[in-house]
């Protein structure tokens, strides 16, 4: 899926068009929001998988929304 974020095989991640050094300079709330976006994009990618995997991905996305921005 062509999202706004990417993750490599080592788990490092970044936002398209943003230098990784700039990511560390962001305010904590902005960094947290981008991290949540990355997690949600990862979950959305799983929705294209098997039925059980897609159902668990939907449950995880629902849990993220209930945290009210708390990471």
PDB file of N, CA, C, O and CB in Angstrom:
ATOM      1  N   UNK A   1       0.846  -1.174   0.000  1.00  0.00           N
ATOM      2  CA  UNK A   1       0.000   0.000   0.000  1.00  0.00           C
ATOM      3  C   UNK A   1       0.888   1.232   0.000  1.00  0.00           C
ATOM      4  O   UNK A   1       1.860   1.282   0.753  1.00  0.00           O
ATOM      5  CB  UNK A   1      -0.961   0.001   1.215  1.00  0.00           C
ATOM      6  N   UNK A   2       0.585   2.214  -0.812  1.00  0.00           N
ATOM      7  CA  UNK A   2       1.379   3.428  -0.893  1.00  0.00           C
ATOM      8  C   UNK A   2       0.928   4.433   0.147  1.00  0.00           C
ATOM      9  O   UNK A   2       0.113   5.308  -0.146  1.00  0.00           O
ATOM     10  CB  UNK A   2       1.289   4.033  -2.286  1.00  0.00           C
ATOM     11  N   UNK A   3       1.452   4.319   1.365  1.00  0.00           N
ATOM     12  CA  UNK A   3       1.046   5.208   2.433  1.00  0.00           C
ATOM     13  C   UNK A   3       1.960   6.406   2.565  1.00  0.00           C
ATOM     14  O   UNK A   3       2.816   6.653   1.716  1.00  0.00           O
ATOM     15  CB  UNK A   3       0.997   4.466   3.725  1.00  0.00           C
ATOM     16  N   UNK A   4       1.769   7.136   3.630  1.00  0.00           N
ATOM     17  CA  UNK A   4       2.579   8.311   3.904  1.00  0.00           C
ATOM     18  C   UNK A   4       3.838   7.968   4.687  1.00  0.00           C
ATOM     19  O   UNK A   4       4.752   8.786   4.797  1.00  0.00           O
ATOM     20  CB  UNK A   4       1.768   9.332   4.660  1.00  0.00           C
ATOM     21  N   UNK A   5       3.882   6.749   5.232  1.00  0.00           N
ATOM     22  CA  UNK A   5       5.033   6.318   6.016  1.00  0.00           C
ATOM     23  C   UNK A   5       5.617   5.048   5.417  1.00  0.00           C
ATOM     24  O   UNK A   5       4.991   4.382   4.593  1.00  0.00           O
ATOM     25  CB  UNK A   5       4.640   6.091   7.489  1.00  0.00           C
ATOM     26  N   UNK A   6       6.824   4.733   5.846  1.00  0.00           N
ATOM     27  CA  UNK A   6       7.444   3.468   5.428  1.00  0.00           C
ATOM     28  C   UNK A   6       8.233   2.910   6.607  1.00  0.00           C
ATOM     29  O   UNK A   6       8.665   3.643   7.496  1.00  0.00           O
ATOM     30  CB  UNK A   6       8.375   3.669   4.174  1.00  0.00           C
ATOM     31  N   UNK A   7       8.405   1.595   6.589  1.00  0.00           N
ATOM     32  CA  UNK A   7       9.169   0.891   7.609  1.00  0.00           C
ATOM     33  C   UNK A   7      10.100  -0.081   6.911  1.00  0.00           C
ATOM     34  O   UNK A   7       9.685  -0.783   5.989  1.00  0.00           O
ATOM     35  CB  UNK A   7       8.234   0.151   8.617  1.00  0.00           C
ATOM     36  N   UNK A   8      11.362  -0.132   7.340  1.00  0.00           N
ATOM     37  CA  UNK A   8      12.280  -1.085   6.726  1.00  0.00           C
ATOM     38  C   UNK A   8      12.267  -2.401   7.492  1.00  0.00           C
ATOM     39  O   UNK A   8      11.546  -2.549   8.479  1.00  0.00           O
ATOM     40  CB  UNK A   8      13.705  -0.510   6.673  1.00  0.00           C
ATOM     41  N   UNK A   9      13.068  -3.349   7.030  1.00  0.00           N
ATOM     42  CA  UNK A   9      13.075  -4.688   7.631  1.00  0.00           C
ATOM     43  C   UNK A   9      13.594  -4.696   9.065  1.00  0.00           C
ATOM     44  O   UNK A   9      13.358  -5.652   9.804  1.00  0.00           O
ATOM     45  CB  UNK A   9      13.914  -5.621   6.792  1.00  0.00           C
ATOM     46  N   UNK A  10      14.299  -3.640   9.462  1.00  0.00           N
ATOM     47  CA  UNK A  10      14.820  -3.551  10.826  1.00  0.00           C
ATOM     48  C   UNK A  10      13.848  -2.851  11.774  1.00  0.00           C
ATOM     49  O   UNK A  10      14.102  -2.770  12.976  1.00  0.00           O
ATOM     50  CB  UNK A  10      16.148  -2.818  10.826  1.00  0.00           C
ATOM     51  N   UNK A  11      12.740  -2.348  11.239  1.00  0.00           N
ATOM     52  CA  UNK A  11      11.766  -1.662  12.069  1.00  0.00           C
ATOM     53  C   UNK A  11      11.929  -0.152  12.107  1.00  0.00           C
ATOM     54  O   UNK A  11      11.142   0.542  12.751  1.00  0.00           O
ATOM     55  CB  UNK A  11      11.841  -2.190  13.442  1.00  0.00           C
ATOM     56  N   UNK A  12      12.952   0.365  11.417  1.00  0.00           N
ATOM     57  CA  UNK A  12      13.121   1.815  11.327  1.00  0.00           C
ATOM     58  C   UNK A  12      11.996   2.374  10.465  1.00  0.00           C
ATOM     59  O   UNK A  12      11.579   1.732   9.501  1.00  0.00           O
ATOM     60  CB  UNK A  12      14.524   2.194  10.736  1.00  0.00           C
ATOM     61  N   UNK A  13      11.507   3.548  10.798  1.00  0.00           N
ATOM     62  CA  UNK A  13      10.428   4.119  10.019  1.00  0.00           C
ATOM     63  C   UNK A  13      10.642   5.606   9.816  1.00  0.00           C
ATOM     64  O   UNK A  13      11.432   6.242  10.513  1.00  0.00           O
ATOM     65  CB  UNK A  13       9.092   3.864  10.692  1.00  0.00           C
ATOM     66  N   UNK A  14       9.918   6.148   8.840  1.00  0.00           N
ATOM     67  CA  UNK A  14      10.010   7.560   8.509  1.00  0.00           C
ATOM     68  C   UNK A  14       8.754   7.954   7.754  1.00  0.00           C
ATOM     69  O   UNK A  14       7.932   7.111   7.395  1.00  0.00           O
ATOM     70  CB  UNK A  14      11.287   7.866   7.674  1.00  0.00           C
ATOM     71  N   UNK A  15       8.623   9.236   7.525  1.00  0.00           N
ATOM     72  CA  UNK A  15       7.512   9.789   6.755  1.00  0.00           C
ATOM     73  C   UNK A  15       8.060  10.183   5.392  1.00  0.00           C
ATOM     74  O   UNK A  15       9.119  10.804   5.298  1.00  0.00           O
ATOM     75  CB  UNK A  15       6.846  11.017   7.486  1.00  0.00           C
ATOM     76  N   UNK A  16       7.336   9.823   4.335  1.00  0.00           N
ATOM     77  CA  UNK A  16       7.769  10.183   2.989  1.00  0.00           C
ATOM     78  C   UNK A  16       7.960  11.698   2.889  1.00  0.00           C
ATOM     79  O   UNK A  16       7.091  12.468   3.300  1.00  0.00           O
ATOM     80  CB  UNK A  16       6.743   9.693   1.937  1.00  0.00           C
ATOM     81  N   UNK A  17       9.087  12.114   2.348  1.00  0.00           N
ATOM     82  CA  UNK A  17       9.382  13.525   2.165  1.00  0.00           C
ATOM     83  C   UNK A  17       9.977  14.213   3.378  1.00  0.00           C
ATOM     84  O   UNK A  17      10.224  15.419   3.341  1.00  0.00           O
ATOM     85  CB  UNK A  17       8.157  14.227   1.776  1.00  0.00           C
ATOM     86  N   UNK A  18      10.212  13.477   4.451  1.00  0.00           N
ATOM     87  CA  UNK A  18      10.775  14.043   5.676  1.00  0.00           C
ATOM     88  C   UNK A  18      12.078  13.327   5.983  1.00  0.00           C
ATOM     89  O   UNK A  18      12.112  12.099   6.063  1.00  0.00           O
ATOM     90  CB  UNK A  18       9.778  13.923   6.870  1.00  0.00           C
ATOM     91  N   UNK A  19      13.139  14.080   6.155  1.00  0.00           N
ATOM     92  CA  UNK A  19      14.421  13.496   6.509  1.00  0.00           C
ATOM     93  C   UNK A  19      14.330  12.907   7.910  1.00  0.00           C
ATOM     94  O   UNK A  19      13.692  13.501   8.780  1.00  0.00           O
ATOM     95  CB  UNK A  19      15.554  14.549   6.424  1.00  0.00           C
ATOM     96  N   UNK A  20      14.944  11.766   8.151  1.00  0.00           N
ATOM     97  CA  UNK A  20      14.830  11.090   9.444  1.00  0.00           C
ATOM     98  C   UNK A  20      15.309  11.966  10.586  1.00  0.00           C
ATOM     99  O   UNK A  20      14.819  11.840  11.708  1.00  0.00           O
ATOM    100  CB  UNK A  20      15.616   9.794   9.431  1.00  0.00           C
ATOM    101  N   UNK A  21      16.264  12.856  10.319  1.00  0.00           N
ATOM    102  CA  UNK A  21      16.748  13.758  11.375  1.00  0.00           C
ATOM    103  C   UNK A  21      15.666  14.757  11.773  1.00  0.00           C
ATOM    104  O   UNK A  21      15.578  15.155  12.935  1.00  0.00           O
ATOM    105  CB  UNK A  21      18.014  14.508  10.910  1.00  0.00           C
ATOM    106  N   UNK A  22      14.845  15.161  10.805  1.00  0.00           N
ATOM    107  CA  UNK A  22      13.746  16.085  11.097  1.00  0.00           C
ATOM    108  C   UNK A  22      12.672  15.411  11.950  1.00  0.00           C
ATOM    109  O   UNK A  22      12.017  16.066  12.760  1.00  0.00           O
ATOM    110  CB  UNK A  22      13.128  16.612   9.792  1.00  0.00           C
ATOM    111  N   UNK A  23      12.493  14.113  11.767  1.00  0.00           N
ATOM    112  CA  UNK A  23      11.493  13.376  12.529  1.00  0.00           C
ATOM    113  C   UNK A  23      11.791  13.469  14.025  1.00  0.00           C
ATOM    114  O   UNK A  23      10.876  13.616  14.835  1.00  0.00           O
ATOM    115  CB  UNK A  23      11.447  11.902  12.079  1.00  0.00           C
ATOM    116  N   UNK A  24      13.051  13.383  14.384  1.00  0.00           N
ATOM    117  CA  UNK A  24      13.440  13.468  15.787  1.00  0.00           C
ATOM    118  C   UNK A  24      13.320  14.858  16.368  1.00  0.00           C
ATOM    119  O   UNK A  24      13.294  15.019  17.588  1.00  0.00           O
ATOM    120  CB  UNK A  24      14.833  12.994  15.949  1.00  0.00           C
ATOM    121  N   UNK A  25      13.248  15.875  15.509  1.00  0.00           N
ATOM    122  CA  UNK A  25      13.142  17.261  15.975  1.00  0.00           C
ATOM    123  C   UNK A  25      11.703  17.725  16.166  1.00  0.00           C
ATOM    124  O   UNK A  25      11.468  18.851  16.606  1.00  0.00           O
ATOM    125  CB  UNK A  25      13.833  18.176  15.002  1.00  0.00           C
ATOM    126  N   UNK A  26      10.742  16.872  15.840  1.00  0.00           N
ATOM    127  CA  UNK A  26       9.339  17.260  15.952  1.00  0.00           C
ATOM    128  C   UNK A  26       8.891  17.305  17.410  1.00  0.00           C
ATOM    129  O   UNK A  26       9.475  16.647  18.271  1.00  0.00           O
ATOM    130  CB  UNK A  26       8.458  16.295  15.164  1.00  0.00           C
ATOM    131  N   UNK A  27       7.864  18.078  17.670  1.00  0.00           N
ATOM    132  CA  UNK A  27       7.272  18.106  19.007  1.00  0.00           C
ATOM    133  C   UNK A  27       6.731  16.725  19.330  1.00  0.00           C
ATOM    134  O   UNK A  27       6.299  16.007  18.429  1.00  0.00           O
ATOM    135  CB  UNK A  27       6.147  19.180  19.106  1.00  0.00           C
ATOM    136  N   UNK A  28       6.747  16.339  20.597  1.00  0.00           N
ATOM    137  CA  UNK A  28       6.320  14.987  20.978  1.00  0.00           C
ATOM    138  C   UNK A  28       4.917  14.611  20.507  1.00  0.00           C
ATOM    139  O   UNK A  28       4.695  13.470  20.103  1.00  0.00           O
ATOM    140  CB  UNK A  28       6.382  14.852  22.462  1.00  0.00           C
ATOM    141  N   UNK A  29       3.976  15.536  20.551  1.00  0.00           N
ATOM    142  CA  UNK A  29       2.611  15.211  20.120  1.00  0.00           C
ATOM    143  C   UNK A  29       2.553  14.974  18.609  1.00  0.00           C
ATOM    144  O   UNK A  29       1.808  14.113  18.144  1.00  0.00           O
ATOM    145  CB  UNK A  29       1.641  16.341  20.514  1.00  0.00           C
ATOM    146  N   UNK A  30       3.329  15.729  17.854  1.00  0.00           N
ATOM    147  CA  UNK A  30       3.359  15.532  16.402  1.00  0.00           C
ATOM    148  C   UNK A  30       4.024  14.201  16.081  1.00  0.00           C
ATOM    149  O   UNK A  30       3.535  13.444  15.242  1.00  0.00           O
ATOM    150  CB  UNK A  30       4.105  16.697  15.696  1.00  0.00           C
ATOM    151  N   UNK A  31       5.133  13.916  16.746  1.00  0.00           N
ATOM    152  CA  UNK A  31       5.819  12.635  16.552  1.00  0.00           C
ATOM    153  C   UNK A  31       4.875  11.485  16.895  1.00  0.00           C
ATOM    154  O   UNK A  31       4.804  10.499  16.162  1.00  0.00           O
ATOM    155  CB  UNK A  31       7.105  12.561  17.420  1.00  0.00           C
ATOM    156  N   UNK A  32       4.152  11.610  18.005  1.00  0.00           N
ATOM    157  CA  UNK A  32       3.213  10.573  18.420  1.00  0.00           C
ATOM    158  C   UNK A  32       2.104  10.371  17.395  1.00  0.00           C
ATOM    159  O   UNK A  32       1.707   9.238  17.122  1.00  0.00           O
ATOM    160  CB  UNK A  32       2.610  10.923  19.770  1.00  0.00           C
ATOM    161  N   UNK A  33       1.607  11.456  16.831  1.00  0.00           N
ATOM    162  CA  UNK A  33       0.557  11.350  15.812  1.00  0.00           C
ATOM    163  C   UNK A  33       1.081  10.652  14.563  1.00  0.00           C
ATOM    164  O   UNK A  33       0.380   9.830  13.973  1.00  0.00           O
ATOM    165  CB  UNK A  33       0.013  12.742  15.450  1.00  0.00           C
ATOM    166  N   UNK A  34       2.297  10.968  14.158  1.00  0.00           N
ATOM    167  CA  UNK A  34       2.885  10.310  12.988  1.00  0.00           C
ATOM    168  C   UNK A  34       3.147   8.838  13.259  1.00  0.00           C
ATOM    169  O   UNK A  34       2.986   8.003  12.368  1.00  0.00           O
ATOM    170  CB  UNK A  34       4.185  11.005  12.582  1.00  0.00           C
ATOM    171  N   UNK A  35       3.550   8.514  14.481  1.00  0.00           N
ATOM    172  CA  UNK A  35       3.772   7.120  14.856  1.00  0.00           C
ATOM    173  C   UNK A  35       2.446   6.350  14.806  1.00  0.00           C
ATOM    174  O   UNK A  35       2.406   5.209  14.345  1.00  0.00           O
ATOM    175  CB  UNK A  35       4.406   7.029  16.273  1.00  0.00           C
ATOM    176  N   UNK A  36       1.375   6.969  15.276  1.00  0.00           N
ATOM    177  CA  UNK A  36       0.056   6.337  15.231  1.00  0.00           C
ATOM    178  C   UNK A  36      -0.388   6.147  13.781  1.00  0.00           C
ATOM    179  O   UNK A  36      -0.968   5.115  13.442  1.00  0.00           O
ATOM    180  CB  UNK A  36      -0.983   7.184  16.006  1.00  0.00           C
ATOM    181  N   UNK A  37      -0.119   7.135  12.923  1.00  0.00           N
ATOM    182  CA  UNK A  37      -0.426   7.011  11.501  1.00  0.00           C
ATOM    183  C   UNK A  37       0.311   5.818  10.907  1.00  0.00           C
ATOM    184  O   UNK A  37      -0.266   5.037  10.152  1.00  0.00           O
ATOM    185  CB  UNK A  37      -0.053   8.303  10.746  1.00  0.00           C
ATOM    186  N   UNK A  38       1.595   5.681  11.253  1.00  0.00           N
ATOM    187  CA  UNK A  38       2.383   4.553  10.760  1.00  0.00           C
ATOM    188  C   UNK A  38       1.757   3.236  11.187  1.00  0.00           C
ATOM    189  O   UNK A  38       1.624   2.315  10.381  1.00  0.00           O
ATOM    190  CB  UNK A  38       3.829   4.640  11.264  1.00  0.00           C
ATOM    191  N   UNK A  39       1.370   3.146  12.460  1.00  0.00           N
ATOM    192  CA  UNK A  39       0.746   1.925  12.963  1.00  0.00           C
ATOM    193  C   UNK A  39      -0.567   1.627  12.247  1.00  0.00           C
ATOM    194  O   UNK A  39      -0.854   0.476  11.920  1.00  0.00           O
ATOM    195  CB  UNK A  39       0.504   2.038  14.463  1.00  0.00           C
ATOM    196  N   UNK A  40      -1.355   2.658  12.008  1.00  0.00           N
ATOM    197  CA  UNK A  40      -2.633   2.457  11.328  1.00  0.00           C
ATOM    198  C   UNK A  40      -2.430   2.049   9.873  1.00  0.00           C
ATOM    199  O   UNK A  40      -3.194   1.241   9.345  1.00  0.00           O
ATOM    200  CB  UNK A  40      -3.478   3.727  11.402  1.00  0.00           C
ATOM    201  N   UNK A  41      -1.406   2.602   9.221  1.00  0.00           N
ATOM    202  CA  UNK A  41      -1.112   2.184   7.845  1.00  0.00           C
ATOM    203  C   UNK A  41      -0.660   0.726   7.808  1.00  0.00           C
ATOM    204  O   UNK A  41      -1.006  -0.013   6.887  1.00  0.00           O
ATOM    205  CB  UNK A  41      -0.031   3.091   7.222  1.00  0.00           C
ATOM    206  N   UNK A  42       0.109   0.320   8.804  1.00  0.00           N
ATOM    207  CA  UNK A  42       0.537  -1.081   8.887  1.00  0.00           C
ATOM    208  C   UNK A  42      -0.672  -1.994   9.043  1.00  0.00           C
ATOM    209  O   UNK A  42      -0.761  -3.035   8.391  1.00  0.00           O
ATOM    210  CB  UNK A  42       1.517  -1.286  10.064  1.00  0.00           C
ATOM    211  N   UNK A  43      -1.598  -1.601   9.907  1.00  0.00           N
ATOM    212  CA  UNK A  43      -2.806  -2.391  10.107  1.00  0.00           C
ATOM    213  C   UNK A  43      -3.638  -2.441   8.835  1.00  0.00           C
ATOM    214  O   UNK A  43      -4.153  -3.496   8.466  1.00  0.00           O
ATOM    215  CB  UNK A  43      -3.634  -1.820  11.257  1.00  0.00           C
ATOM    216  N   UNK A  44      -3.770  -1.301   8.164  1.00  0.00           N
ATOM    217  CA  UNK A  44      -4.550  -1.257   6.924  1.00  0.00           C
ATOM    218  C   UNK A  44      -3.965  -2.194   5.876  1.00  0.00           C
ATOM    219  O   UNK A  44      -4.711  -2.807   5.113  1.00  0.00           O
ATOM    220  CB  UNK A  44      -4.606   0.174   6.375  1.00  0.00           C
ATOM    221  N   UNK A  45      -2.650  -2.315   5.828  1.00  0.00           N
ATOM    222  CA  UNK A  45      -2.012  -3.249   4.892  1.00  0.00           C
ATOM    223  C   UNK A  45      -2.438  -4.684   5.184  1.00  0.00           C
ATOM    224  O   UNK A  45      -2.603  -5.485   4.264  1.00  0.00           O
ATOM    225  CB  UNK A  45      -0.476  -3.127   4.967  1.00  0.00           C
ATOM    226  N   UNK A  46      -2.616  -5.008   6.455  1.00  0.00           N
ATOM    227  CA  UNK A  46      -3.008  -6.367   6.832  1.00  0.00           C
ATOM    228  C   UNK A  46      -4.444  -6.680   6.449  1.00  0.00           C
ATOM    229  O   UNK A  46      -4.816  -7.849   6.354  1.00  0.00           O
ATOM    230  CB  UNK A  46      -2.826  -6.568   8.320  1.00  0.00           C
ATOM    231  N   UNK A  47      -5.253  -5.658   6.229  1.00  0.00           N
ATOM    232  CA  UNK A  47      -6.657  -5.878   5.872  1.00  0.00           C
ATOM    233  C   UNK A  47      -6.794  -6.599   4.537  1.00  0.00           C
ATOM    234  O   UNK A  47      -7.851  -7.152   4.235  1.00  0.00           O
ATOM    235  CB  UNK A  47      -7.402  -4.549   5.819  1.00  0.00           C
ATOM    236  N   UNK A  48      -5.753  -6.595   3.755  1.00  0.00           N
ATOM    237  CA  UNK A  48      -5.774  -7.301   2.478  1.00  0.00           C
ATOM    238  C   UNK A  48      -5.405  -8.773   2.630  1.00  0.00           C
ATOM    239  O   UNK A  48      -5.378  -9.510   1.644  1.00  0.00           O
ATOM    240  CB  UNK A  48      -4.826  -6.633   1.502  1.00  0.00           C
ATOM    241  N   UNK A  49      -5.123  -9.206   3.853  1.00  0.00           N
ATOM    242  CA  UNK A  49      -4.689 -10.582   4.109  1.00  0.00           C
ATOM    243  C   UNK A  49      -5.850 -11.535   4.317  1.00  0.00           C
ATOM    244  O   UNK A  49      -6.964 -11.294   3.851  1.00  0.00           O
ATOM    245  CB  UNK A  49      -3.791 -10.622   5.315  1.00  0.00           C
ATOM    246  N   UNK A  50      -5.575 -12.614   5.018  1.00  0.00           N
ATOM    247  CA  UNK A  50      -6.578 -13.631   5.316  1.00  0.00           C
ATOM    248  C   UNK A  50      -7.663 -13.055   6.217  1.00  0.00           C
ATOM    249  O   UNK A  50      -7.454 -12.038   6.878  1.00  0.00           O
ATOM    250  CB  UNK A  50      -5.928 -14.859   5.977  1.00  0.00           C
ATOM    251  N   UNK A  51      -8.823 -13.709   6.241  1.00  0.00           N
ATOM    252  CA  UNK A  51      -9.963 -13.218   7.016  1.00  0.00           C
ATOM    253  C   UNK A  51      -9.636 -13.031   8.490  1.00  0.00           C
ATOM    254  O   UNK A  51      -9.978 -11.996   9.061  1.00  0.00           O
ATOM    255  CB  UNK A  51     -11.123 -14.166   6.877  1.00  0.00           C
ATOM    256  N   UNK A  52      -8.987 -14.000   9.120  1.00  0.00           N
ATOM    257  CA  UNK A  52      -8.660 -13.885  10.541  1.00  0.00           C
ATOM    258  C   UNK A  52      -7.698 -12.733  10.799  1.00  0.00           C
ATOM    259  O   UNK A  52      -7.837 -12.004  11.782  1.00  0.00           O
ATOM    260  CB  UNK A  52      -8.058 -15.191  11.054  1.00  0.00           C
ATOM    261  N   UNK A  53      -6.725 -12.574   9.912  1.00  0.00           N
ATOM    262  CA  UNK A  53      -5.750 -11.507  10.059  1.00  0.00           C
ATOM    263  C   UNK A  53      -6.427 -10.148   9.863  1.00  0.00           C
ATOM    264  O   UNK A  53      -6.124  -9.197  10.583  1.00  0.00           O
ATOM    265  CB  UNK A  53      -4.593 -11.688   9.056  1.00  0.00           C
ATOM    266  N   UNK A  54      -7.332 -10.053   8.905  1.00  0.00           N
ATOM    267  CA  UNK A  54      -8.048  -8.806   8.645  1.00  0.00           C
ATOM    268  C   UNK A  54      -8.939  -8.444   9.830  1.00  0.00           C
ATOM    269  O   UNK A  54      -9.010  -7.277  10.214  1.00  0.00           O
ATOM    270  CB  UNK A  54      -8.889  -8.923   7.361  1.00  0.00           C
ATOM    271  N   UNK A  55      -9.610  -9.419  10.407  1.00  0.00           N
ATOM    272  CA  UNK A  55     -10.470  -9.167  11.559  1.00  0.00           C
ATOM    273  C   UNK A  55      -9.654  -8.665  12.743  1.00  0.00           C
ATOM    274  O   UNK A  55     -10.068  -7.723  13.418  1.00  0.00           O
ATOM    275  CB  UNK A  55     -11.235 -10.437  11.946  1.00  0.00           C
ATOM    276  N   UNK A  56      -8.526  -9.267  13.000  1.00  0.00           N
ATOM    277  CA  UNK A  56      -7.670  -8.815  14.097  1.00  0.00           C
ATOM    278  C   UNK A  56      -7.141  -7.412  13.815  1.00  0.00           C
ATOM    279  O   UNK A  56      -7.013  -6.611  14.741  1.00  0.00           O
ATOM    280  CB  UNK A  56      -6.497  -9.796  14.313  1.00  0.00           C
ATOM    281  N   UNK A  57      -6.834  -7.099  12.571  1.00  0.00           N
ATOM    282  CA  UNK A  57      -6.368  -5.761  12.212  1.00  0.00           C
ATOM    283  C   UNK A  57      -7.460  -4.728  12.483  1.00  0.00           C
ATOM    284  O   UNK A  57      -7.172  -3.642  12.986  1.00  0.00           O
ATOM    285  CB  UNK A  57      -5.940  -5.715  10.729  1.00  0.00           C
ATOM    286  N   UNK A  58      -8.701  -5.054  12.157  1.00  0.00           N
ATOM    287  CA  UNK A  58      -9.806  -4.141  12.441  1.00  0.00           C
ATOM    288  C   UNK A  58      -9.975  -3.926  13.943  1.00  0.00           C
ATOM    289  O   UNK A  58     -10.222  -2.807  14.391  1.00  0.00           O
ATOM    290  CB  UNK A  58     -11.104  -4.677  11.839  1.00  0.00           C
ATOM    291  N   UNK A  59      -9.844  -4.987  14.705  1.00  0.00           N
ATOM    292  CA  UNK A  59      -9.943  -4.858  16.168  1.00  0.00           C
ATOM    293  C   UNK A  59      -8.826  -3.962  16.714  1.00  0.00           C
ATOM    294  O   UNK A  59      -9.058  -3.136  17.597  1.00  0.00           O
ATOM    295  CB  UNK A  59      -9.880  -6.253  16.840  1.00  0.00           C
ATOM    296  N   UNK A  60      -7.629  -4.132  16.186  1.00  0.00           N
ATOM    297  CA  UNK A  60      -6.497  -3.315  16.632  1.00  0.00           C
ATOM    298  C   UNK A  60      -6.732  -1.842  16.283  1.00  0.00           C
ATOM    299  O   UNK A  60      -6.419  -0.959  17.082  1.00  0.00           O
ATOM    300  CB  UNK A  60      -5.178  -3.817  15.991  1.00  0.00           C
ATOM    301  N   UNK A  61      -7.279  -1.575  15.098  1.00  0.00           N
ATOM    302  CA  UNK A  61      -7.539  -0.200  14.693  1.00  0.00           C
ATOM    303  C   UNK A  61      -8.623   0.411  15.592  1.00  0.00           C
ATOM    304  O   UNK A  61      -8.541   1.586  15.948  1.00  0.00           O
ATOM    305  CB  UNK A  61      -7.966  -0.141  13.202  1.00  0.00           C
ATOM    306  N   UNK A  62      -9.624  -0.372  15.953  1.00  0.00           N
ATOM    307  CA  UNK A  62     -10.667   0.112  16.852  1.00  0.00           C
ATOM    308  C   UNK A  62     -10.078   0.458  18.216  1.00  0.00           C
ATOM    309  O   UNK A  62     -10.433   1.479  18.806  1.00  0.00           O
ATOM    310  CB  UNK A  62     -11.782  -0.938  17.001  1.00  0.00           C
ATOM    311  N   UNK A  63      -9.176  -0.392  18.720  1.00  0.00           N
ATOM    312  CA  UNK A  63      -8.540  -0.107  20.009  1.00  0.00           C
ATOM    313  C   UNK A  63      -7.733   1.174  19.943  1.00  0.00           C
ATOM    314  O   UNK A  63      -7.723   1.944  20.903  1.00  0.00           O
ATOM    315  CB  UNK A  63      -7.641  -1.267  20.435  1.00  0.00           C
ATOM    316  N   UNK A  64      -7.054   1.418  18.825  1.00  0.00           N
ATOM    317  CA  UNK A  64      -6.264   2.642  18.675  1.00  0.00           C
ATOM    318  C   UNK A  64      -7.154   3.866  18.767  1.00  0.00           C
ATOM    319  O   UNK A  64      -6.795   4.850  19.414  1.00  0.00           O
ATOM    320  CB  UNK A  64      -5.506   2.639  17.341  1.00  0.00           C
ATOM    321  N   UNK A  65      -8.310   3.814  18.126  1.00  0.00           N
ATOM    322  CA  UNK A  65      -9.222   4.935  18.145  1.00  0.00           C
ATOM    323  C   UNK A  65      -9.797   5.213  19.519  1.00  0.00           C
ATOM    324  O   UNK A  65     -10.107   6.363  19.830  1.00  0.00           O
ATOM    325  CB  UNK A  65     -10.324   4.698  17.186  1.00  0.00           C
ATOM    326  N   UNK A  66      -9.945   4.209  20.339  1.00  0.00           N
ATOM    327  CA  UNK A  66     -10.513   4.377  21.673  1.00  0.00           C
ATOM    328  C   UNK A  66      -9.532   5.006  22.648  1.00  0.00           C
ATOM    329  O   UNK A  66      -9.942   5.501  23.698  1.00  0.00           O
ATOM    330  CB  UNK A  66     -10.973   3.047  22.208  1.00  0.00           C
ATOM    331  N   UNK A  67      -8.249   4.996  22.324  1.00  0.00           N
ATOM    332  CA  UNK A  67      -7.273   5.553  23.260  1.00  0.00           C
ATOM    333  C   UNK A  67      -7.296   7.078  23.268  1.00  0.00           C
ATOM    334  O   UNK A  67      -6.669   7.706  24.121  1.00  0.00           O
ATOM    335  CB  UNK A  67      -5.877   5.062  22.912  1.00  0.00           C
ATOM    336  N   UNK A  68      -8.010   7.665  22.332  1.00  0.00           N
ATOM    337  CA  UNK A  68      -8.156   9.129  22.328  1.00  0.00           C
ATOM    338  C   UNK A  68      -6.858   9.873  22.213  1.00  0.00           C
ATOM    339  O   UNK A  68      -6.646  10.862  22.914  1.00  0.00           O
ATOM    340  CB  UNK A  68      -8.844   9.571  23.560  1.00  0.00           C
ATOM    341  N   UNK A  69      -5.976   9.417  21.337  1.00  0.00           N
ATOM    342  CA  UNK A  69      -4.717  10.111  21.122  1.00  0.00           C
ATOM    343  C   UNK A  69      -3.652   9.813  22.160  1.00  0.00           C
ATOM    344  O   UNK A  69      -2.664  10.541  22.255  1.00  0.00           O
ATOM    345  CB  UNK A  69      -4.960  11.562  21.087  1.00  0.00           C
ATOM    346  N   UNK A  70      -3.830   8.782  22.919  1.00  0.00           N
ATOM    347  CA  UNK A  70      -2.852   8.442  23.950  1.00  0.00           C
ATOM    348  C   UNK A  70      -1.847   7.410  23.491  1.00  0.00           C
ATOM    349  O   UNK A  70      -1.377   6.595  24.286  1.00  0.00           O
ATOM    350  CB  UNK A  70      -3.551   7.942  25.171  1.00  0.00           C
ATOM    351  N   UNK A  71      -1.509   7.441  22.186  1.00  0.00           N
ATOM    352  CA  UNK A  71      -0.448   6.565  21.695  1.00  0.00           C
ATOM    353  C   UNK A  71      -0.837   5.261  21.294  1.00  0.00           C
ATOM    354  O   UNK A  71       0.005   4.469  20.870  1.00  0.00           O
ATOM    355  CB  UNK A  71       0.534   6.413  22.638  1.00  0.00           C
TER     356      UNK A  71
END
